[in-house]
Amino acid sequence: MAEARHATKAKKTCDIKGCGSEAERSISGKAANNADLKVDEGLKRVHLCKEHYRDYKKASRKTREIENLGR
Ligand SMILES: [Zn+2]
């Protein structure tokens, strides 16, 4: 029985600082910055767990609303 070592290619972890959950989605680094997510700067792709993806969606929706109000 071969046990998998820690280098499992398929699974990524969430890129939010302090979060080690399994990533379910990935967004662009730019989108993450726009949504004010706590990720390292300069990332091309940001991986998010289910929870933080929900936060991201919430944040981006709020941003859009504010932009619309500004018109
Ligand atoms: Zn997370």
N, CA, C, O and the ligand as a Tripos MOL2 file, in Angstrom:
@<TRIPOS>MOLECULE
protein
  285   283    72     0     0
PROTEIN
NO_CHARGES

@<TRIPOS>ATOM
      1 N           0.8310   -1.2120    0.0000 N.3       1 MET1
      2 CA          0.0000    0.0000    0.0000 C.3       1 MET1
      3 C           0.8600    1.2540    0.0000 C.2       1 MET1
      4 O           1.4570    1.6210    1.0120 O.2       1 MET1
      5 N           0.9080    1.8800   -1.1190 N.am      2 ALA2
      6 CA          1.7160    3.0880   -1.2180 C.3       2 ALA2
      7 C           0.9380    4.2950   -0.7160 C.2       2 ALA2
      8 O          -0.1250    4.6340   -1.2360 O.2       2 ALA2
      9 N           1.4800    4.9200    0.2830 N.am      3 GLU3
     10 CA          0.8060    6.0950    0.8010 C.3       3 GLU3
     11 C           1.2910    7.3410    0.0830 C.2       3 GLU3
     12 O           2.4810    7.4750   -0.2040 O.2       3 GLU3
     13 N           0.3920    8.2330   -0.2010 N.am      4 ALA4
     14 CA          0.7600    9.4500   -0.9100 C.3       4 ALA4
     15 C           1.6290   10.3390   -0.0220 C.2       4 ALA4
     16 O           1.3210   10.5670    1.1480 O.2       4 ALA4
     17 N           2.6990   10.8260   -0.5960 N.am      5 ARG5
     18 CA          3.5320   11.7810    0.1470 C.3       5 ARG5
     19 C           2.8810   13.1520    0.0620 C.2       5 ARG5
     20 O           1.8300   13.3130   -0.5600 O.2       5 ARG5
     21 N           3.4990   14.1190    0.6780 N.am      6 HIS6
     22 CA          2.8330   15.4230    0.7560 C.3       6 HIS6
     23 C           2.7480   16.1780   -0.5640 C.2       6 HIS6
     24 O           2.0210   17.1650   -0.6730 O.2       6 HIS6
     25 N           3.4800   15.7220   -1.5540 N.am      7 ALA7
     26 CA          3.4320   16.4100   -2.8490 C.3       7 ALA7
     27 C           2.2870   15.8770   -3.7000 C.2       7 ALA7
     28 O           2.4880   15.0520   -4.5920 O.2       7 ALA7
     29 N           1.1170   16.3510   -3.4170 N.am      8 THR8
     30 CA         -0.0420   15.9490   -4.2060 C.3       8 THR8
     31 C          -0.3640   17.0810   -5.1700 C.2       8 THR8
     32 O          -0.7810   18.1660   -4.7630 O.2       8 THR8
     33 N          -0.1660   16.8150   -6.4280 N.am      9 LYS9
     34 CA         -0.2990   17.8800   -7.4240 C.3       9 LYS9
     35 C          -1.7330   18.4110   -7.5530 C.2       9 LYS9
     36 O          -1.9460   19.6060   -7.7560 O.2       9 LYS9
     37 N          -2.6800   17.5340   -7.4370 N.am     10 ALA10
     38 CA         -4.0650   17.9130   -7.7250 C.3      10 ALA10
     39 C          -4.6390   18.9040   -6.7180 C.2      10 ALA10
     40 O          -5.4820   19.7330   -7.0610 O.2      10 ALA10
     41 N          -4.1750   18.8110   -5.4740 N.am     11 LYS11
     42 CA         -4.7940   19.6430   -4.4420 C.3      11 LYS11
     43 C          -3.9790   20.8960   -4.1490 C.2      11 LYS11
     44 O          -2.7690   20.8400   -3.9280 O.2      11 LYS11
     45 N          -4.6640   22.0050   -4.1560 N.am     12 LYS12
     46 CA         -4.0300   23.2770   -3.8110 C.3      12 LYS12
     47 C          -4.6660   23.7900   -2.5360 C.2      12 LYS12
     48 O          -5.7820   23.4100   -2.1820 O.2      12 LYS12
     49 N          -3.9500   24.6460   -1.8630 N.am     13 THR13
     50 CA         -4.5390   25.2510   -0.6800 C.3      13 THR13
     51 C          -4.8560   26.7170   -0.9450 C.2      13 THR13
     52 O          -4.2970   27.3490   -1.8420 O.2      13 THR13
     53 N          -5.7490   27.2180   -0.1540 N.am     14 CYS14
     54 CA         -6.2160   28.5920   -0.2710 C.3      14 CYS14
     55 C          -5.0480   29.5640   -0.0950 C.2      14 CYS14
     56 O          -4.1970   29.3670    0.7720 O.2      14 CYS14
     57 N          -5.0100   30.6030   -0.9110 N.am     15 ASP15
     58 CA         -3.9070   31.5700   -0.8770 C.3      15 ASP15
     59 C          -4.1330   32.7150    0.1060 C.2      15 ASP15
     60 O          -3.2500   33.5550    0.2810 O.2      15 ASP15
     61 N          -5.2800   32.7630    0.7380 N.am     16 ILE16
     62 CA         -5.5300   33.7980    1.7350 C.3      16 ILE16
     63 C          -4.6010   33.5780    2.9190 C.2      16 ILE16
     64 O          -4.4370   32.4550    3.3960 O.2      16 ILE16
     65 N          -3.9920   34.6700    3.3890 N.am     17 LYS17
     66 CA         -3.0620   34.5690    4.5040 C.3      17 LYS17
     67 C          -3.7430   34.0040    5.7410 C.2      17 LYS17
     68 O          -4.7940   34.4870    6.1610 O.2      17 LYS17
     69 N          -3.1360   32.9840    6.3150 N.am     18 GLY18
     70 CA         -3.6620   32.3990    7.5340 C.3      18 GLY18
     71 C          -4.6960   31.3110    7.2940 C.2      18 GLY18
     72 O          -5.1950   30.7120    8.2460 O.2      18 GLY18
     73 N          -5.0200   31.0520    6.0510 N.am     19 CYS19
     74 CA         -6.0030   30.0200    5.7170 C.3      19 CYS19
     75 C          -5.2980   28.8440    5.0590 C.2      19 CYS19
     76 O          -4.5340   29.0290    4.1120 O.2      19 CYS19
     77 N          -5.5440   27.6590    5.5430 N.am     20 GLY20
     78 CA         -4.8920   26.4900    4.9580 C.3      20 GLY20
     79 C          -5.8850   25.5110    4.3710 C.2      20 GLY20
     80 O          -5.5690   24.3410    4.1560 O.2      20 GLY20
     81 N          -7.0900   25.9970    4.1140 N.am     21 SER21
     82 CA         -8.1280   25.1120    3.5910 C.3      21 SER21
     83 C          -7.8510   24.7310    2.1430 C.2      21 SER21
     84 O          -7.0860   25.3930    1.4420 O.2      21 SER21
     85 N          -8.4700   23.6850    1.7280 N.am     22 GLU22
     86 CA         -8.3120   23.2020    0.3670 C.3      22 GLU22
     87 C          -8.9720   24.1670   -0.6140 C.2      22 GLU22
     88 O         -10.1240   24.5590   -0.4280 O.2      22 GLU22
     89 N          -8.2390   24.5450   -1.6560 N.am     23 ALA23
     90 CA         -8.7740   25.5030   -2.6260 C.3      23 ALA23
     91 C          -9.7620   24.8220   -3.5590 C.2      23 ALA23
     92 O          -9.5380   23.6960   -4.0020 O.2      23 ALA23
     93 N         -10.8340   25.5010   -3.8470 N.am     24 GLU24
     94 CA        -11.8500   24.9650   -4.7510 C.3      24 GLU24
     95 C         -11.9050   25.7550   -6.0450 C.2      24 GLU24
     96 O         -12.2720   25.2300   -7.0960 O.2      24 GLU24
     97 N         -11.5360   27.0170   -5.9540 N.am     25 ARG25
     98 CA        -11.6260   27.8990   -7.1200 C.3      25 ARG25
     99 C         -10.3410   28.6850   -7.2580 C.2      25 ARG25
    100 O          -9.5710   28.8010   -6.3050 O.2      25 ARG25
    101 N         -10.1070   29.2280   -8.4460 N.am     26 SER26
    102 CA         -9.0060   30.1630   -8.6000 C.3      26 SER26
    103 C          -9.4890   31.3680   -9.3840 C.2      26 SER26
    104 O         -10.2860   31.2530  -10.3160 O.2      26 SER26
    105 N          -8.9910   32.5140   -8.9880 N.am     27 ILE27
    106 CA         -9.3440   33.7620   -9.6630 C.3      27 ILE27
    107 C          -8.0460   34.4600  -10.0390 C.2      27 ILE27
    108 O          -6.9730   34.0200   -9.6260 O.2      27 ILE27
    109 N          -8.1180   35.5260  -10.8040 N.am     28 SER28
    110 CA         -6.8950   36.2360  -11.1620 C.3      28 SER28
    111 C          -6.4150   37.0650   -9.9820 C.2      28 SER28
    112 O          -7.2130   37.4690   -9.1350 O.2      28 SER28
    113 N          -5.1200   37.3180   -9.9250 N.am     29 GLY29
    114 CA         -4.5620   38.1150   -8.8440 C.3      29 GLY29
    115 C          -5.1520   39.5110   -8.8020 C.2      29 GLY29
    116 O          -5.3390   40.0940   -7.7340 O.2      29 GLY29
    117 N          -5.4420   40.0330   -9.9790 N.am     30 LYS30
    118 CA         -6.0260   41.3570  -10.0860 C.3      30 LYS30
    119 C          -7.4100   41.3950   -9.4410 C.2      30 LYS30
    120 O          -7.7470   42.3290   -8.7150 O.2      30 LYS30
    121 N          -8.1920   40.3780   -9.7170 N.am     31 ALA31
    122 CA         -9.5340   40.2890   -9.1400 C.3      31 ALA31
    123 C          -9.4510   40.2050   -7.6230 C.2      31 ALA31
    124 O         -10.2710   40.7890   -6.9140 O.2      31 ALA31
    125 N          -8.4530   39.4740   -7.1290 N.am     32 ALA32
    126 CA         -8.2720   39.3370   -5.6840 C.3      32 ALA32
    127 C          -7.9280   40.6800   -5.0550 C.2      32 ALA32
    128 O          -8.4390   41.0260   -3.9900 O.2      32 ALA32
    129 N          -7.0620   41.4290   -5.7200 N.am     33 ASN33
    130 CA         -6.6960   42.7500   -5.2100 C.3      33 ASN33
    131 C          -7.8910   43.6940   -5.2380 C.2      33 ASN33
    132 O          -8.0940   44.4780   -4.3110 O.2      33 ASN33
    133 N          -8.6700   43.6180   -6.2920 N.am     34 ASN34
    134 CA         -9.8550   44.4650   -6.4000 C.3      34 ASN34
    135 C         -10.8540   44.1680   -5.2970 C.2      34 ASN34
    136 O         -11.5460   45.0630   -4.8120 O.2      34 ASN34
    137 N         -10.9220   42.9090   -4.9080 N.am     35 ALA35
    138 CA        -11.8600   42.5060   -3.8660 C.3      35 ALA35
    139 C         -11.2590   42.6940   -2.4730 C.2      35 ALA35
    140 O         -11.8980   42.3940   -1.4650 O.2      35 ALA35
    141 N         -10.0140   43.1970   -2.4310 N.am     36 ASP36
    142 CA         -9.3560   43.4910   -1.1580 C.3      36 ASP36
    143 C          -9.0980   42.2300   -0.3330 C.2      36 ASP36
    144 O          -9.2260   42.2430    0.8910 O.2      36 ASP36
    145 N          -8.7370   41.1550   -1.0070 N.am     37 LEU37
    146 CA         -8.4460   39.9060   -0.3070 C.3      37 LEU37
    147 C          -7.0140   39.9120    0.2120 C.2      37 LEU37
    148 O          -6.1270   40.5230   -0.3840 O.2      37 LEU37
    149 N          -6.8030   39.2230    1.3270 N.am     38 LYS38
    150 CA         -5.4740   39.1960    1.9410 C.3      38 LYS38
    151 C          -4.6010   38.1320    1.2860 C.2      38 LYS38
    152 O          -4.4460   37.0270    1.8070 O.2      38 LYS38
    153 N          -4.0360   38.4850    0.1380 N.am     39 VAL39
    154 CA         -3.1430   37.5690   -0.5570 C.3      39 VAL39
    155 C          -1.8230   38.2830   -0.8500 C.2      39 VAL39
    156 O          -1.7380   39.5090   -0.7830 O.2      39 VAL39
    157 N          -0.8060   37.5020   -1.1720 N.am     40 ASP40
    158 CA          0.4690   38.1050   -1.5400 C.3      40 ASP40
    159 C           0.3200   38.8900   -2.8410 C.2      40 ASP40
    160 O          -0.4290   38.5010   -3.7380 O.2      40 ASP40
    161 N           1.0410   39.9880   -2.9220 N.am     41 GLU41
    162 CA          0.9700   40.7850   -4.1440 C.3      41 GLU41
    163 C           1.7430   40.1250   -5.2660 C.2      41 GLU41
    164 O           2.7250   39.4220   -5.0280 O.2      41 GLU41
    165 N           1.3030   40.3490   -6.4740 N.am     42 GLY42
    166 CA          2.0260   39.8550   -7.6380 C.3      42 GLY42
    167 C           1.6690   38.4450   -8.0570 C.2      42 GLY42
    168 O           2.3040   37.8910   -8.9530 O.2      42 GLY42
    169 N           0.6650   37.8520   -7.4270 N.am     43 LEU43
    170 CA          0.2490   36.5160   -7.8400 C.3      43 LEU43
    171 C          -0.5810   36.6100   -9.1220 C.2      43 LEU43
    172 O          -1.4190   37.4990   -9.2760 O.2      43 LEU43
    173 N          -0.3240   35.6690  -10.0370 N.am     44 LYS44
    174 CA         -1.1140   35.6730  -11.2680 C.3      44 LYS44
    175 C          -2.4540   35.0020  -11.0420 C.2      44 LYS44
    176 O          -3.4940   35.4730  -11.5010 O.2      44 LYS44
    177 N          -2.4050   33.8940  -10.3260 N.am     45 ARG45
    178 CA         -3.6330   33.1810   -9.9850 C.3      45 ARG45
    179 C          -3.7230   33.0880   -8.4770 C.2      45 ARG45
    180 O          -2.7290   32.8230   -7.8020 O.2      45 ARG45
    181 N          -4.8860   33.3010   -7.9620 N.am     46 VAL46
    182 CA         -5.1210   33.1780   -6.5340 C.3      46 VAL46
    183 C          -6.1120   32.0440   -6.3070 C.2      46 VAL46
    184 O          -7.2140   32.0440   -6.8570 O.2      46 VAL46
    185 N          -5.7070   31.0870   -5.4950 N.am     47 HIS47
    186 CA         -6.5870   29.9630   -5.2030 C.3      47 HIS47
    187 C          -7.3860   30.2390   -3.9430 C.2      47 HIS47
    188 O          -6.8480   30.7020   -2.9380 O.2      47 HIS47
    189 N          -8.6560   29.9530   -4.0110 N.am     48 LEU48
    190 CA         -9.5340   30.2340   -2.8830 C.3      48 LEU48
    191 C         -10.2830   28.9860   -2.4510 C.2      48 LEU48
    192 O         -10.6970   28.1720   -3.2780 O.2      48 LEU48
    193 N         -10.4520   28.8480   -1.1330 N.am     49 CYS49
    194 CA        -11.3060   27.7850   -0.6220 C.3      49 CYS49
    195 C         -12.7540   28.2230   -0.7990 C.2      49 CYS49
    196 O         -13.0340   29.3590   -1.1830 O.2      49 CYS49
    197 N         -13.6470   27.3220   -0.5200 N.am     50 LYS50
    198 CA        -15.0790   27.5880   -0.7170 C.3      50 LYS50
    199 C         -15.5040   28.8400    0.0410 C.2      50 LYS50
    200 O         -16.2160   29.6960   -0.4830 O.2      50 LYS50
    201 N         -15.0540   28.9220    1.2740 N.am     51 GLU51
    202 CA        -15.4490   30.0210    2.1440 C.3      51 GLU51
    203 C         -14.9590   31.3650    1.6220 C.2      51 GLU51
    204 O         -15.7160   32.3340    1.5580 O.2      51 GLU51
    205 N         -13.6780   31.4100    1.2470 N.am     52 HIS52
    206 CA        -13.1170   32.6720    0.7900 C.3      52 HIS52
    207 C         -13.6070   33.0370   -0.6040 C.2      52 HIS52
    208 O         -13.6460   34.2160   -0.9580 O.2      52 HIS52
    209 N         -13.9760   32.0550   -1.3840 N.am     53 TYR53
    210 CA        -14.5580   32.3620   -2.6920 C.3      53 TYR53
    211 C         -15.8980   33.0630   -2.5020 C.2      53 TYR53
    212 O         -16.2630   33.9620   -3.2590 O.2      53 TYR53
    213 N         -16.6190   32.6280   -1.4720 N.am     54 ARG54
    214 CA        -17.8970   33.2710   -1.1580 C.3      54 ARG54
    215 C         -17.6410   34.7260   -0.7380 C.2      54 ARG54
    216 O         -18.3460   35.6420   -1.1590 O.2      54 ARG54
    217 N         -16.6210   34.9110    0.0960 N.am     55 ASP55
    218 CA        -16.2390   36.2650    0.5060 C.3      55 ASP55
    219 C         -15.8780   37.1220   -0.7020 C.2      55 ASP55
    220 O         -16.2680   38.2850   -0.8020 O.2      55 ASP55
    221 N         -15.1290   36.5220   -1.6080 N.am     56 TYR56
    222 CA        -14.7030   37.2410   -2.8050 C.3      56 TYR56
    223 C         -15.9050   37.6770   -3.6330 C.2      56 TYR56
    224 O         -15.9670   38.8080   -4.1160 O.2      56 TYR56
    225 N         -16.8510   36.7670   -3.7880 N.am     57 LYS57
    226 CA        -18.0430   37.0960   -4.5720 C.3      57 LYS57
    227 C         -18.8250   38.2260   -3.9220 C.2      57 LYS57
    228 O         -19.3250   39.1310   -4.5910 O.2      57 LYS57
    229 N         -18.9180   38.1480   -2.5920 N.am     58 LYS58
    230 CA        -19.6050   39.1850   -1.8400 C.3      58 LYS58
    231 C         -18.9000   40.5260   -2.0350 C.2      58 LYS58
    232 O         -19.5340   41.5420   -2.3190 O.2      58 LYS58
    233 N         -17.6010   40.5080   -1.8800 N.am     59 ALA59
    234 CA        -16.8080   41.7380   -1.9770 C.3      59 ALA59
    235 C         -16.8850   42.3370   -3.3720 C.2      59 ALA59
    236 O         -17.0010   43.5540   -3.5170 O.2      59 ALA59
    237 N         -16.8210   41.5020   -4.3910 N.am     60 SER60
    238 CA        -16.8260   42.0300   -5.7520 C.3      60 SER60
    239 C         -18.2000   42.5750   -6.1090 C.2      60 SER60
    240 O         -18.3190   43.5180   -6.8920 O.2      60 SER60
    241 N         -19.2350   41.9780   -5.5320 N.am     61 ARG61
    242 CA        -20.5810   42.4790   -5.8020 C.3      61 ARG61
    243 C         -20.7420   43.8670   -5.1750 C.2      61 ARG61
    244 O         -21.3230   44.7770   -5.7660 O.2      61 ARG61
    245 N         -20.2020   43.9960   -3.9470 N.am     62 LYS62
    246 CA        -20.2880   45.2650   -3.2430 C.3      62 LYS62
    247 C         -19.5560   46.3580   -4.0270 C.2      62 LYS62
    248 O         -20.0470   47.4800   -4.1550 O.2      62 LYS62
    249 N         -18.3930   46.0180   -4.5420 N.am     63 THR63
    250 CA        -17.6080   46.9720   -5.3110 C.3      63 THR63
    251 C         -18.3880   47.4570   -6.5240 C.2      63 THR63
    252 O         -18.3900   48.6430   -6.8550 O.2      63 THR63
    253 N         -19.0400   46.5210   -7.1670 N.am     64 ARG64
    254 CA        -19.7800   46.8570   -8.3670 C.3      64 ARG64
    255 C         -20.9380   47.8130   -8.0260 C.2      64 ARG64
    256 O         -21.2210   48.7590   -8.7600 O.2      64 ARG64
    257 N         -21.5850   47.5400   -6.9080 N.am     65 GLU65
    258 CA        -22.6910   48.4020   -6.4880 C.3      65 GLU65
    259 C         -22.2140   49.8210   -6.2390 C.2      65 GLU65
    260 O         -22.8600   50.7930   -6.6290 O.2      65 GLU65
    261 N         -21.0630   49.9160   -5.5770 N.am     66 ILE66
    262 CA        -20.5050   51.2380   -5.2810 C.3      66 ILE66
    263 C         -20.1550   51.9680   -6.5710 C.2      66 ILE66
    264 O         -20.3980   53.1670   -6.7090 O.2      66 ILE66
    265 N         -19.5810   51.2260   -7.5110 N.am     67 GLU67
    266 CA        -19.2410   51.8480   -8.7860 C.3      67 GLU67
    267 C         -20.4750   52.3670   -9.5030 C.2      67 GLU67
    268 O         -20.4550   53.4470  -10.0940 O.2      67 GLU67
    269 N         -21.5330   51.6000   -9.4470 N.am     68 ASN68
    270 CA        -22.7740   52.0220  -10.1100 C.3      68 ASN68
    271 C         -23.3600   53.2640   -9.4580 C.2      68 ASN68
    272 O         -23.9050   54.1400  -10.1300 O.2      68 ASN68
    273 N         -23.2360   53.3240   -8.1260 N.am     69 LEU69
    274 CA        -23.7670   54.4920   -7.4180 C.3      69 LEU69
    275 C         -22.9950   55.7500   -7.7900 C.2      69 LEU69
    276 O         -23.5380   56.8540   -7.7750 O.2      69 LEU69
    277 N         -21.7360   55.5710   -8.1200 N.am     70 GLY70
    278 CA        -20.8860   56.7210   -8.4080 C.3      70 GLY70
    279 C         -21.1880   57.3880   -9.7340 C.2      70 GLY70
    280 O         -20.6840   58.4740  -10.0210 O.2      70 GLY70
    281 N         -22.0060   56.7410  -10.5360 N.am     71 ARG71
    282 CA        -22.2830   57.3020  -11.8610 C.3      71 ARG71
    283 C         -23.2960   58.4310  -11.8550 C.2      71 ARG71
    284 O         -23.6110   58.9830  -12.9100 O.2      71 ARG71
    285 ZN         -9.5070   30.2510    2.5180 Zn       72 ZN72
@<TRIPOS>BOND
     1     1     2 1
     2     2     3 1
     3     3     4 2
     4     3     5 am
     5     5     6 1
     6     6     7 1
     7     7     8 2
     8     7     9 am
     9     9    10 1
    10    10    11 1
    11    11    12 2
    12    11    13 am
    13    13    14 1
    14    14    15 1
    15    15    16 2
    16    15    17 am
    17    17    18 1
    18    18    19 1
    19    19    20 2
    20    19    21 am
    21    21    22 1
    22    22    23 1
    23    23    24 2
    24    23    25 am
    25    25    26 1
    26    26    27 1
    27    27    28 2
    28    27    29 am
    29    29    30 1
    30    30    31 1
    31    31    32 2
    32    31    33 am
    33    33    34 1
    34    34    35 1
    35    35    36 2
    36    35    37 am
    37    37    38 1
    38    38    39 1
    39    39    40 2
    40    39    41 am
    41    41    42 1
    42    42    43 1
    43    43    44 2
    44    43    45 am
    45    45    46 1
    46    46    47 1
    47    47    48 2
    48    47    49 am
    49    49    50 1
    50    50    51 1
    51    51    52 2
    52    51    53 am
    53    53    54 1
    54    54    55 1
    55    55    56 2
    56    55    57 am
    57    57    58 1
    58    58    59 1
    59    59    60 2
    60    59    61 am
    61    61    62 1
    62    62    63 1
    63    63    64 2
    64    63    65 am
    65    65    66 1
    66    66    67 1
    67    67    68 2
    68    67    69 am
    69    69    70 1
    70    70    71 1
    71    71    72 2
    72    71    73 am
    73    73    74 1
    74    74    75 1
    75    75    76 2
    76    75    77 am
    77    77    78 1
    78    78    79 1
    79    79    80 2
    80    79    81 am
    81    81    82 1
    82    82    83 1
    83    83    84 2
    84    83    85 am
    85    85    86 1
    86    86    87 1
    87    87    88 2
    88    87    89 am
    89    89    90 1
    90    90    91 1
    91    91    92 2
    92    91    93 am
    93    93    94 1
    94    94    95 1
    95    95    96 2
    96    95    97 am
    97    97    98 1
    98    98    99 1
    99    99   100 2
   100    99   101 am
   101   101   102 1
   102   102   103 1
   103   103   104 2
   104   103   105 am
   105   105   106 1
   106   106   107 1
   107   107   108 2
   108   107   109 am
   109   109   110 1
   110   110   111 1
   111   111   112 2
   112   111   113 am
   113   113   114 1
   114   114   115 1
   115   115   116 2
   116   115   117 am
   117   117   118 1
   118   118   119 1
   119   119   120 2
   120   119   121 am
   121   121   122 1
   122   122   123 1
   123   123   124 2
   124   123   125 am
   125   125   126 1
   126   126   127 1
   127   127   128 2
   128   127   129 am
   129   129   130 1
   130   130   131 1
   131   131   132 2
   132   131   133 am
   133   133   134 1
   134   134   135 1
   135   135   136 2
   136   135   137 am
   137   137   138 1
   138   138   139 1
   139   139   140 2
   140   139   141 am
   141   141   142 1
   142   142   143 1
   143   143   144 2
   144   143   145 am
   145   145   146 1
   146   146   147 1
   147   147   148 2
   148   147   149 am
   149   149   150 1
   150   150   151 1
   151   151   152 2
   152   151   153 am
   153   153   154 1
   154   154   155 1
   155   155   156 2
   156   155   157 am
   157   157   158 1
   158   158   159 1
   159   159   160 2
   160   159   161 am
   161   161   162 1
   162   162   163 1
   163   163   164 2
   164   163   165 am
   165   165   166 1
   166   166   167 1
   167   167   168 2
   168   167   169 am
   169   169   170 1
   170   170   171 1
   171   171   172 2
   172   171   173 am
   173   173   174 1
   174   174   175 1
   175   175   176 2
   176   175   177 am
   177   177   178 1
   178   178   179 1
   179   179   180 2
   180   179   181 am
   181   181   182 1
   182   182   183 1
   183   183   184 2
   184   183   185 am
   185   185   186 1
   186   186   187 1
   187   187   188 2
   188   187   189 am
   189   189   190 1
   190   190   191 1
   191   191   192 2
   192   191   193 am
   193   193   194 1
   194   194   195 1
   195   195   196 2
   196   195   197 am
   197   197   198 1
   198   198   199 1
   199   199   200 2
   200   199   201 am
   201   201   202 1
   202   202   203 1
   203   203   204 2
   204   203   205 am
   205   205   206 1
   206   206   207 1
   207   207   208 2
   208   207   209 am
   209   209   210 1
   210   210   211 1
   211   211   212 2
   212   211   213 am
   213   213   214 1
   214   214   215 1
   215   215   216 2
   216   215   217 am
   217   217   218 1
   218   218   219 1
   219   219   220 2
   220   219   221 am
   221   221   222 1
   222   222   223 1
   223   223   224 2
   224   223   225 am
   225   225   226 1
   226   226   227 1
   227   227   228 2
   228   227   229 am
   229   229   230 1
   230   230   231 1
   231   231   232 2
   232   231   233 am
   233   233   234 1
   234   234   235 1
   235   235   236 2
   236   235   237 am
   237   237   238 1
   238   238   239 1
   239   239   240 2
   240   239   241 am
   241   241   242 1
   242   242   243 1
   243   243   244 2
   244   243   245 am
   245   245   246 1
   246   246   247 1
   247   247   248 2
   248   247   249 am
   249   249   250 1
   250   250   251 1
   251   251   252 2
   252   251   253 am
   253   253   254 1
   254   254   255 1
   255   255   256 2
   256   255   257 am
   257   257   258 1
   258   258   259 1
   259   259   260 2
   260   259   261 am
   261   261   262 1
   262   262   263 1
   263   263   264 2
   264   263   265 am
   265   265   266 1
   266   266   267 1
   267   267   268 2
   268   267   269 am
   269   269   270 1
   270   270   271 1
   271   271   272 2
   272   271   273 am
   273   273   274 1
   274   274   275 1
   275   275   276 2
   276   275   277 am
   277   277   278 1
   278   278   279 1
   279   279   280 2
   280   279   281 am
   281   281   282 1
   282   282   283 1
   283   283   284 2
@<TRIPOS>SUBSTRUCTURE
     1 MET1         2 RESIDUE 1 A MET
     2 ALA2         6 RESIDUE 1 A ALA
     3 GLU3        10 RESIDUE 1 A GLU
     4 ALA4        14 RESIDUE 1 A ALA
     5 ARG5        18 RESIDUE 1 A ARG
     6 HIS6        22 RESIDUE 1 A HIS
     7 ALA7        26 RESIDUE 1 A ALA
     8 THR8        30 RESIDUE 1 A THR
     9 LYS9        34 RESIDUE 1 A LYS
    10 ALA10       38 RESIDUE 1 A ALA
    11 LYS11       42 RESIDUE 1 A LYS
    12 LYS12       46 RESIDUE 1 A LYS
    13 THR13       50 RESIDUE 1 A THR
    14 CYS14       54 RESIDUE 1 A CYS
    15 ASP15       58 RESIDUE 1 A ASP
    16 ILE16       62 RESIDUE 1 A ILE
    17 LYS17       66 RESIDUE 1 A LYS
    18 GLY18       70 RESIDUE 1 A GLY
    19 CYS19       74 RESIDUE 1 A CYS
    20 GLY20       78 RESIDUE 1 A GLY
    21 SER21       82 RESIDUE 1 A SER
    22 GLU22       86 RESIDUE 1 A GLU
    23 ALA23       90 RESIDUE 1 A ALA
    24 GLU24       94 RESIDUE 1 A GLU
    25 ARG25       98 RESIDUE 1 A ARG
    26 SER26      102 RESIDUE 1 A SER
    27 ILE27      106 RESIDUE 1 A ILE
    28 SER28      110 RESIDUE 1 A SER
    29 GLY29      114 RESIDUE 1 A GLY
    30 LYS30      118 RESIDUE 1 A LYS
    31 ALA31      122 RESIDUE 1 A ALA
    32 ALA32      126 RESIDUE 1 A ALA
    33 ASN33      130 RESIDUE 1 A ASN
    34 ASN34      134 RESIDUE 1 A ASN
    35 ALA35      138 RESIDUE 1 A ALA
    36 ASP36      142 RESIDUE 1 A ASP
    37 LEU37      146 RESIDUE 1 A LEU
    38 LYS38      150 RESIDUE 1 A LYS
    39 VAL39      154 RESIDUE 1 A VAL
    40 ASP40      158 RESIDUE 1 A ASP
    41 GLU41      162 RESIDUE 1 A GLU
    42 GLY42      166 RESIDUE 1 A GLY
    43 LEU43      170 RESIDUE 1 A LEU
    44 LYS44      174 RESIDUE 1 A LYS
    45 ARG45      178 RESIDUE 1 A ARG
    46 VAL46      182 RESIDUE 1 A VAL
    47 HIS47      186 RESIDUE 1 A HIS
    48 LEU48      190 RESIDUE 1 A LEU
    49 CYS49      194 RESIDUE 1 A CYS
    50 LYS50      198 RESIDUE 1 A LYS
    51 GLU51      202 RESIDUE 1 A GLU
    52 HIS52      206 RESIDUE 1 A HIS
    53 TYR53      210 RESIDUE 1 A TYR
    54 ARG54      214 RESIDUE 1 A ARG
    55 ASP55      218 RESIDUE 1 A ASP
    56 TYR56      222 RESIDUE 1 A TYR
    57 LYS57      226 RESIDUE 1 A LYS
    58 LYS58      230 RESIDUE 1 A LYS
    59 ALA59      234 RESIDUE 1 A ALA
    60 SER60      238 RESIDUE 1 A SER
    61 ARG61      242 RESIDUE 1 A ARG
    62 LYS62      246 RESIDUE 1 A LYS
    63 THR63      250 RESIDUE 1 A THR
    64 ARG64      254 RESIDUE 1 A ARG
    65 GLU65      258 RESIDUE 1 A GLU
    66 ILE66      262 RESIDUE 1 A ILE
    67 GLU67      266 RESIDUE 1 A GLU
    68 ASN68      270 RESIDUE 1 A ASN
    69 LEU69      274 RESIDUE 1 A LEU
    70 GLY70      278 RESIDUE 1 A GLY
    71 ARG71      282 RESIDUE 1 A ARG
    72 ZN72       285 GROUP 0 **** ****
